[in-house]
């Protein structure tokens, strides 16, 4: 191995050091693998200053988990009296990612400093006495009472929107051990209230913010993955958020906001459906716009849920009709509602050719897109809608529909959003309780 000390490596500029490390062989790298301050990029290291919260806001694959775990590892090494909270969206996530993951606390520990993990107690104990306790942000009350000196909160934008701020507040009120209690929050950016609140705290100096993108870590990611991400998502809204690490701002006057959609989010459908409808916004011509195909269901609890986005882009009539038929079969739909303003007879014949054996309603738009969408947006505001999962393309379109203005979302037209509006109008705004089992053309 080239005779370069750790001190010499740290004295190098970051670019110079990274170039040098790239010349080392595997055995040479293994000998210095534990020196995180040597290997890490500047954005992965805690910033200078008297901050209380470090918000690491970056795209997927940036190395956020490793940064959080290394921060905890160093705390545990330096402070035997440390009492650290490890908080994720669920206990399962805390265990799989923060503790047992490839970049988790067990994987990055030196063998002689490896903590004892007692899964039944949700607890880690380092050889010097430092301790960490696992918590679920979905159980906000579990953070009421315990005291901590430090905390690592992972993917805070993914926390249950209804409980995230309560979990954070309970944590902060118990963060009163040691001389300088502080917390690291690592997350991919999403416009949820907690992230917005933390960013606002940066103006007061209590929150230090680090931003980064997936591509900052390209040297440690498969070239094929990086190329695929650039090709597939490029500068799309999803790519800007999930890869570039941008926090997408709401458009002034939009009927839907990011916060409104996040408040409606649930991991999966939490109530059985009583009716399932597929909304379809067919393309005006073959090879034209996308065909919006959205599956929605009215649950036993009275909430209407978005279950799936089965939309297809630039489809032939046969292809989009087959996609509707497949969605109807998979989700056991009660009815298909399709817009028929342009070529109603064609829409009917195409769907019939796909052998959709369930009631079909052809609807004609007599009002503009915004006017049709406003009552559906009101359902979201009233808390009557759930998104059972994440539907980035649909949600980007919803957030681009402007009250009294032109559409400002991705693509030329909100095809997915239109399909959602038709489905939810059928389920919630027509006042009918159950479908009649016959065709309507």
Rosetta blueprint (number, residue, H / E / L):
1 X L
2 X L
3 X L
4 X L
5 X L
6 X H
7 X H
8 X H
9 X H
10 X H
11 X H
12 X L
13 X L
14 X H
15 X H
16 X H
17 X H
18 X H
19 X H
20 X H
21 X H
22 X H
23 X L
24 X L
25 X L
26 X H
27 X H
28 X H
29 X H
30 X H
31 X H
32 X L
33 X L
34 X L
35 X L
36 X H
37 X H
38 X H
39 X H
40 X L
41 X L
42 X H
43 X H
44 X H
45 X L
46 X L
47 X L
48 X L
49 X L
50 X L
51 X L
52 X L
53 X E
54 X E
55 X E
56 X E
57 X E
58 X E
59 X L
60 X L
61 X L
62 X L
63 X L
64 X H
65 X H
66 X H
67 X H
68 X H
69 X H
70 X H
71 X H
72 X H
73 X H
74 X H
75 X H
76 X H
77 X H
78 X H
79 X L
80 X L
81 X L
82 X L
83 X E
84 X E
85 X E
86 X E
87 X E
88 X E
89 X L
90 X L
91 X H
92 X H
93 X H
94 X H
95 X H
96 X H
97 X H
98 X H
99 X H
100 X L
101 X L
102 X L
103 X L
104 X L
105 X H
106 X H
107 X H
108 X H
109 X L
110 X L
111 X H
112 X H
113 X H
114 X L
115 X L
116 X E
117 X E
118 X E
119 X H
120 X H
121 X H
122 X L
123 X E
124 X E
125 X E
126 X L
127 X L
128 X L
129 X L
130 X L
131 X E
132 X E
133 X E
134 X E
135 X E
136 X E
137 X L
138 X L
139 X L
140 X H
141 X H
142 X H
143 X H
144 X L
145 X L
146 X L
147 X L
148 X E
149 X L
150 X E
151 X E
152 X E
153 X E
154 X E
155 X L
156 X H
157 X H
158 X H
159 X L
160 X L
161 X L
162 X L
163 X L
164 X H
165 X H
166 X H
167 X H
168 X H
169 X H
170 X H
171 X H
172 X H
173 X H
174 X L
175 X E
176 X L
177 X L
178 X L
179 X L
180 X L
181 X L
182 X E
183 X E
184 X E
185 X E
186 X E
187 X E
188 X L
189 X L
190 X L
191 X L
192 X L
193 X H
194 X H
195 X H
196 X H
197 X H
198 X H
199 X H
200 X H
201 X H
202 X H
203 X H
204 X H
205 X L
206 X L
207 X E
208 X E
209 X E
210 X E
211 X E
212 X E
213 X L
214 X H
215 X H
216 X H
217 X H
218 X H
219 X H
220 X H
221 X L
222 X L
223 X H
224 X H
225 X H
226 X H
227 X H
228 X H
229 X H
230 X H
231 X H
232 X H
233 X H
234 X L
235 X L
236 X L
237 X H
238 X H
239 X H
240 X H
241 X H
242 X H
243 X L
244 X L
245 X L
246 X L
247 X L
248 X L
249 X L
250 X L
251 X L
252 X L
253 X L
254 X E
255 X L
256 X L
257 X L
258 X H
259 X H
260 X H
261 X H
262 X H
263 X H
264 X L
265 X E
266 X E
267 X L
268 X L
269 X L
270 X L
271 X L
272 X L
273 X E
274 X E
275 X E
276 X E
277 X E
278 X E
279 X E
280 X E
281 X E
282 X L
283 X L
284 X L
285 X L
286 X L
287 X L
288 X L
289 X L
290 X L
291 X E
292 X E
293 X E
294 X E
295 X E
296 X E
297 X E
298 X E
299 X E
300 X L
301 X L
302 X L
303 X L
304 X E
305 X E
306 X E
307 X E
308 X E
309 X E
310 X L
311 X L
312 X E
313 X L
314 X L
315 X L
316 X L
317 X H
318 X H
319 X H
320 X H
321 X H
322 X H
323 X H
324 X H
325 X H
326 X H
327 X H
328 X H
329 X H
330 X H
331 X L
332 X L
333 X L
334 X L
335 X E
336 X E
337 X E
338 X E
339 X E
340 X L
341 X L
342 X L
343 X L
344 X H
345 X H
346 X H
347 X H
348 X H
349 X H
350 X H
351 X H
352 X H
353 X H
354 X L
355 X L
356 X L
357 X L
358 X L
359 X E
360 X E
361 X E
362 X E
363 X E
364 X L
365 X L
366 X L
367 X L
368 X L
369 X H
370 X H
371 X H
372 X H
373 X H
374 X H
375 X H
376 X H
377 X H
378 X H
379 X H
380 X H
381 X H
382 X L
383 X L
384 X L
385 X E
386 X E
387 X E
388 X E
389 X L
390 X L
391 X L
392 X H
393 X H
394 X H
395 X H
396 X H
397 X H
398 X H
399 X L
400 X L
401 X L
402 X E
403 X L
404 X L
405 X L
406 X L
407 X L
408 X L
409 X L
410 X L
411 X L
412 X L
413 X L
414 X L
415 X H
416 X H
417 X H
418 X H
419 X H
420 X H
421 X H
422 X H
423 X H
424 X H
425 X H
426 X H
427 X H
428 X H
429 X H
430 X L
431 X L
432 X L
433 X L
434 X L
435 X L
436 X L
437 X L
438 X L
439 X L
440 X L
441 X L
